[in-house]
Amino acid sequence: MPKEINPWAMYPRKTSTASLPEALKMEVTSRANELIEIVLKPKYIQPPPENPQFNYIVDIYGKWYHKAFYFSAEYRVAGPNPIEPSFEAKFARMQYARNRRFHLSFMRHTGQWIQLYTDLTVDECIETIRDDPYFSL
């Protein structure tokens, strides 16, 4: 017997099986790198503290994995004897939907992706990541 779907629950839309056009991939990479260099890095990367007590951001970058573009931050681990000197934390995902549109998600503190927006253009995704507090580091 199939599982009944709750009509009141919010389920993310499925992504398209259509291939991601190479020109669109290059456009997203270019626009994302521009956002990272002009807005995100100056806003969130500070000089390292003298006596760090907490982890701090040392780099922000983006990368493709399959049909999704991820925004990530690299954190330096504070403390005298860290197991690893740094770690990566993804904070935004642009997942290709179809027709030059993307679903936009943020990483929740529980490690789950939460899809907030569906079918956004590249420009709308970039503006949302820049302005929406859900995508703050």
C-alpha atoms as an extended CHARMM CRD file, in Angstrom:
* protein
*
       137  EXT
         1         1  MET       CA              0.0000000000        0.0000000000        0.0000000000  PROA      1               0.0000000000
         2         2  PRO       CA              1.5390000000        3.3760000000       -0.9960000000  PROA      2               0.0000000000
         3         3  LYS       CA              2.2600000000        5.9270000000        1.6860000000  PROA      3               0.0000000000
         4         4  GLU       CA             -0.3000000000        8.7290000000        1.8400000000  PROA      4               0.0000000000
         5         5  ILE       CA              1.0980000000       12.2250000000        1.2890000000  PROA      5               0.0000000000
         6         6  ASN       CA             -0.0340000000       14.9330000000        3.6570000000  PROA      6               0.0000000000
         7         7  PRO       CA             -1.5250000000       17.6930000000        1.4390000000  PROA      7               0.0000000000
         8         8  TRP       CA             -0.6080000000       20.3310000000        4.0350000000  PROA      8               0.0000000000
         9         9  ALA       CA              3.0660000000       19.4350000000        4.2120000000  PROA      9               0.0000000000
        10        10  MET       CA              5.5500000000       21.3900000000        2.1530000000  PROA      10              0.0000000000
        11        11  TYR       CA              7.6030000000       19.1430000000       -0.1480000000  PROA      11              0.0000000000
        12        12  PRO       CA             10.3960000000       20.4480000000       -2.3450000000  PROA      12              0.0000000000
        13        13  ARG       CA              9.7650000000       20.3360000000       -6.0650000000  PROA      13              0.0000000000
        14        14  LYS       CA             11.5960000000       17.7160000000       -8.0460000000  PROA      14              0.0000000000
        15        15  THR       CA             14.4910000000       18.8590000000      -10.1600000000  PROA      15              0.0000000000
        16        16  SER       CA             14.4890000000       18.4400000000      -13.8930000000  PROA      16              0.0000000000
        17        17  THR       CA             16.1620000000       15.6010000000      -15.7200000000  PROA      17              0.0000000000
        18        18  ALA       CA             17.0840000000       18.0790000000      -18.4820000000  PROA      18              0.0000000000
        19        19  SER       CA             20.7710000000       18.7210000000      -18.9220000000  PROA      19              0.0000000000
        20        20  LEU       CA             22.2940000000       21.9270000000      -17.6240000000  PROA      20              0.0000000000
        21        21  PRO       CA             23.4160000000       24.1530000000      -20.5470000000  PROA      21              0.0000000000
        22        22  GLU       CA             27.1400000000       24.9260000000      -20.4130000000  PROA      22              0.0000000000
        23        23  ALA       CA             26.5040000000       28.6430000000      -21.1120000000  PROA      23              0.0000000000
        24        24  LEU       CA             24.1500000000       28.8410000000      -18.1240000000  PROA      24              0.0000000000
        25        25  LYS       CA             26.7060000000       27.0650000000      -15.9490000000  PROA      25              0.0000000000
        26        26  MET       CA             29.3320000000       29.6390000000      -16.9220000000  PROA      26              0.0000000000
        27        27  GLU       CA             26.8860000000       32.5070000000      -16.2700000000  PROA      27              0.0000000000
        28        28  VAL       CA             26.0580000000       31.1920000000      -12.7860000000  PROA      28              0.0000000000
        29        29  THR       CA             29.7320000000       30.7110000000      -11.9590000000  PROA      29              0.0000000000
        30        30  SER       CA             30.5760000000       34.2330000000      -13.1030000000  PROA      30              0.0000000000
        31        31  ARG       CA             27.6930000000       35.9130000000      -11.2560000000  PROA      31              0.0000000000
        32        32  ALA       CA             28.2900000000       33.8800000000       -8.0900000000  PROA      32              0.0000000000
        33        33  ASN       CA             32.0220000000       34.6780000000       -8.0540000000  PROA      33              0.0000000000
        34        34  GLU       CA             31.1920000000       38.3610000000       -8.4910000000  PROA      34              0.0000000000
        35        35  LEU       CA             28.8180000000       38.2280000000       -5.4980000000  PROA      35              0.0000000000
        36        36  ILE       CA             31.4110000000       36.3840000000       -3.4310000000  PROA      36              0.0000000000
        37        37  GLU       CA             34.2680000000       38.7980000000       -4.2040000000  PROA      37              0.0000000000
        38        38  ILE       CA             32.3270000000       42.0730000000       -4.0320000000  PROA      38              0.0000000000
        39        39  VAL       CA             29.7840000000       41.4180000000       -1.2580000000  PROA      39              0.0000000000
        40        40  LEU       CA             30.3170000000       38.2650000000        0.7910000000  PROA      40              0.0000000000
        41        41  LYS       CA             34.0760000000       38.2760000000        1.3740000000  PROA      41              0.0000000000
        42        42  PRO       CA             34.2900000000       41.9250000000        2.4750000000  PROA      42              0.0000000000
        43        43  LYS       CA             31.2530000000       41.4360000000        4.7330000000  PROA      43              0.0000000000
        44        44  TYR       CA             32.2210000000       38.1680000000        6.4530000000  PROA      44              0.0000000000
        45        45  ILE       CA             35.9940000000       37.6910000000        6.2650000000  PROA      45              0.0000000000
        46        46  GLN       CA             37.8550000000       39.5960000000        8.9610000000  PROA      46              0.0000000000
        47        47  PRO       CA             41.5450000000       39.4820000000        9.9180000000  PROA      47              0.0000000000
        48        48  PRO       CA             42.2120000000       36.5180000000       12.2080000000  PROA      48              0.0000000000
        49        49  PRO       CA             41.7920000000       37.3060000000       15.8950000000  PROA      49              0.0000000000
        50        50  GLU       CA             44.8970000000       37.4190000000       18.1040000000  PROA      50              0.0000000000
        51        51  ASN       CA             43.6860000000       34.8170000000       20.5410000000  PROA      51              0.0000000000
        52        52  PRO       CA             40.8380000000       33.0040000000       18.7840000000  PROA      52              0.0000000000
        53        53  GLN       CA             38.2450000000       31.3670000000       21.0240000000  PROA      53              0.0000000000
        54        54  PHE       CA             35.7940000000       30.5180000000       18.2500000000  PROA      54              0.0000000000
        55        55  ASN       CA             36.0560000000       29.2020000000       14.7050000000  PROA      55              0.0000000000
        56        56  TYR       CA             36.3300000000       31.9740000000       12.1210000000  PROA      56              0.0000000000
        57        57  ILE       CA             35.8500000000       32.2980000000        8.3490000000  PROA      57              0.0000000000
        58        58  VAL       CA             38.9750000000       32.3940000000        6.2000000000  PROA      58              0.0000000000
        59        59  ASP       CA             37.4770000000       31.9250000000        2.7070000000  PROA      59              0.0000000000
        60        60  ILE       CA             34.1820000000       31.9080000000        0.8180000000  PROA      60              0.0000000000
        61        61  TYR       CA             33.8420000000       30.1670000000       -2.5340000000  PROA      61              0.0000000000
        62        62  GLY       CA             31.4160000000       28.4090000000       -4.8490000000  PROA      62              0.0000000000
        63        63  LYS       CA             31.5300000000       25.1350000000       -6.7410000000  PROA      63              0.0000000000
        64        64  TRP       CA             29.3930000000       22.9050000000       -8.9240000000  PROA      64              0.0000000000
        65        65  TYR       CA             28.3680000000       19.3870000000       -7.9740000000  PROA      65              0.0000000000
        66        66  HSD       CA             26.2190000000       17.6750000000      -10.6020000000  PROA      66              0.0000000000
        67        67  LYS       CA             23.3940000000       20.1500000000      -11.4040000000  PROA      67              0.0000000000
        68        68  ALA       CA             23.6940000000       22.3040000000       -8.2840000000  PROA      68              0.0000000000
        69        69  PHE       CA             25.9230000000       25.2630000000       -7.4270000000  PROA      69              0.0000000000
        70        70  TYR       CA             26.9850000000       25.4400000000       -3.7770000000  PROA      70              0.0000000000
        71        71  PHE       CA             28.1750000000       28.4680000000       -1.8210000000  PROA      71              0.0000000000
        72        72  SER       CA             30.6270000000       27.4030000000        0.8860000000  PROA      72              0.0000000000
        73        73  ALA       CA             32.6720000000       28.9660000000        3.6530000000  PROA      73              0.0000000000
        74        74  GLU       CA             35.9700000000       27.6400000000        4.9630000000  PROA      74              0.0000000000
        75        75  TYR       CA             36.3640000000       27.9940000000        8.7240000000  PROA      75              0.0000000000
        76        76  ARG       CA             39.6330000000       27.8980000000       10.6650000000  PROA      76              0.0000000000
        77        77  VAL       CA             39.3430000000       25.8850000000       13.8660000000  PROA      77              0.0000000000
        78        78  ALA       CA             40.2320000000       27.7430000000       17.0580000000  PROA      78              0.0000000000
        79        79  GLY       CA             42.0500000000       26.1040000000       19.9200000000  PROA      79              0.0000000000
        80        80  PRO       CA             45.5380000000       24.8320000000       20.6350000000  PROA      80              0.0000000000
        81        81  ASN       CA             45.2220000000       21.2480000000       19.2810000000  PROA      81              0.0000000000
        82        82  PRO       CA             42.5310000000       20.9550000000       16.6200000000  PROA      82              0.0000000000
        83        83  ILE       CA             41.9960000000       17.5510000000       15.0100000000  PROA      83              0.0000000000
        84        84  GLU       CA             41.6530000000       19.3050000000       11.6400000000  PROA      84              0.0000000000
        85        85  PRO       CA             42.9330000000       22.8550000000       11.0100000000  PROA      85              0.0000000000
        86        86  SER       CA             39.8530000000       23.8680000000        9.0050000000  PROA      86              0.0000000000
        87        87  PHE       CA             36.4860000000       22.6710000000        7.7040000000  PROA      87              0.0000000000
        88        88  GLU       CA             33.9840000000       23.5120000000        4.9590000000  PROA      88              0.0000000000
        89        89  ALA       CA             30.3840000000       24.5530000000        5.6080000000  PROA      89              0.0000000000
        90        90  LYS       CA             27.9740000000       24.9180000000        2.7140000000  PROA      90              0.0000000000
        91        91  PHE       CA             25.3710000000       27.6300000000        3.2720000000  PROA      91              0.0000000000
        92        92  ALA       CA             23.4280000000       28.0140000000       -0.0120000000  PROA      92              0.0000000000
        93        93  ARG       CA             22.4580000000       25.7510000000       -2.9050000000  PROA      93              0.0000000000
        94        94  MET       CA             21.1690000000       26.7120000000       -6.3530000000  PROA      94              0.0000000000
        95        95  GLN       CA             19.6780000000       23.5420000000       -7.8130000000  PROA      95              0.0000000000
        96        96  TYR       CA             18.8880000000       23.5460000000      -11.5340000000  PROA      96              0.0000000000
        97        97  ALA       CA             15.1620000000       23.0500000000      -12.1590000000  PROA      97              0.0000000000
        98        98  ARG       CA             14.5210000000       23.6990000000      -15.8520000000  PROA      98              0.0000000000
        99        99  ASN       CA             14.2780000000       26.5380000000      -18.3940000000  PROA      99              0.0000000000
       100       100  ARG       CA             17.1170000000       28.5790000000      -16.8340000000  PROA      100             0.0000000000
       101       101  ARG       CA             15.4240000000       28.4170000000      -13.3960000000  PROA      101             0.0000000000
       102       102  PHE       CA             16.7760000000       27.2680000000      -10.0320000000  PROA      102             0.0000000000
       103       103  HSD       CA             15.4700000000       26.1210000000       -6.6540000000  PROA      103             0.0000000000
       104       104  LEU       CA             17.2310000000       27.9550000000       -3.8260000000  PROA      104             0.0000000000
       105       105  SER       CA             17.9520000000       26.2890000000       -0.4740000000  PROA      105             0.0000000000
       106       106  PHE       CA             19.8600000000       27.1010000000        2.7060000000  PROA      106             0.0000000000
       107       107  MET       CA             21.6620000000       24.7380000000        5.0690000000  PROA      107             0.0000000000
       108       108  ARG       CA             19.8930000000       24.4480000000        8.4020000000  PROA      108             0.0000000000
       109       109  HSD       CA             21.9040000000       23.9930000000       11.6120000000  PROA      109             0.0000000000
       110       110  THR       CA             20.7160000000       20.3610000000       11.6540000000  PROA      110             0.0000000000
       111       111  GLY       CA             22.5430000000       19.6270000000        8.3960000000  PROA      111             0.0000000000
       112       112  GLN       CA             19.3630000000       19.5560000000        6.2880000000  PROA      112             0.0000000000
       113       113  TRP       CA             18.8310000000       21.5750000000        3.1370000000  PROA      113             0.0000000000
       114       114  ILE       CA             15.6660000000       23.6920000000        3.3600000000  PROA      114             0.0000000000
       115       115  GLN       CA             14.2770000000       24.7970000000        0.0070000000  PROA      115             0.0000000000
       116       116  LEU       CA             12.8500000000       28.3020000000        0.4190000000  PROA      116             0.0000000000
       117       117  TYR       CA             12.3950000000       29.4050000000       -3.1740000000  PROA      117             0.0000000000
       118       118  THR       CA             11.4470000000       27.6360000000       -6.3880000000  PROA      118             0.0000000000
       119       119  ASP       CA             11.9190000000       28.5400000000      -10.0380000000  PROA      119             0.0000000000
       120       120  LEU       CA             14.1040000000       31.6340000000       -9.5950000000  PROA      120             0.0000000000
       121       121  THR       CA             16.2600000000       33.1470000000      -12.3190000000  PROA      121             0.0000000000
       122       122  VAL       CA             20.0120000000       33.5030000000      -11.8120000000  PROA      122             0.0000000000
       123       123  ASP       CA             19.5900000000       37.2050000000      -10.9760000000  PROA      123             0.0000000000
       124       124  GLU       CA             16.8420000000       36.4780000000       -8.4350000000  PROA      124             0.0000000000
       125       125  CYS       CA             19.0100000000       33.8140000000       -6.7670000000  PROA      125             0.0000000000
       126       126  ILE       CA             22.0080000000       36.1390000000       -6.4950000000  PROA      126             0.0000000000
       127       127  GLU       CA             19.8640000000       38.9750000000       -5.0720000000  PROA      127             0.0000000000
       128       128  THR       CA             18.2130000000       36.6320000000       -2.5800000000  PROA      128             0.0000000000
       129       129  ILE       CA             21.5330000000       35.2150000000       -1.3390000000  PROA      129             0.0000000000
       130       130  ARG       CA             22.8070000000       38.7780000000       -0.9520000000  PROA      130             0.0000000000
       131       131  ASP       CA             19.7390000000       40.1630000000        0.8830000000  PROA      131             0.0000000000
       132       132  ASP       CA             17.8700000000       37.3280000000        2.6450000000  PROA      132             0.0000000000
       133       133  PRO       CA             18.9500000000       36.7170000000        6.2810000000  PROA      133             0.0000000000
       134       134  TYR       CA             18.5820000000       32.9460000000        5.8190000000  PROA      134             0.0000000000
       135       135  PHE       CA             21.7750000000       33.0450000000        3.7550000000  PROA      135             0.0000000000
       136       136  SER       CA             23.8380000000       35.0210000000        6.2860000000  PROA      136             0.0000000000
       137       137  LEU       CA             26.9690000000       33.4390000000        7.6910000000  PROA      137             0.0000000000
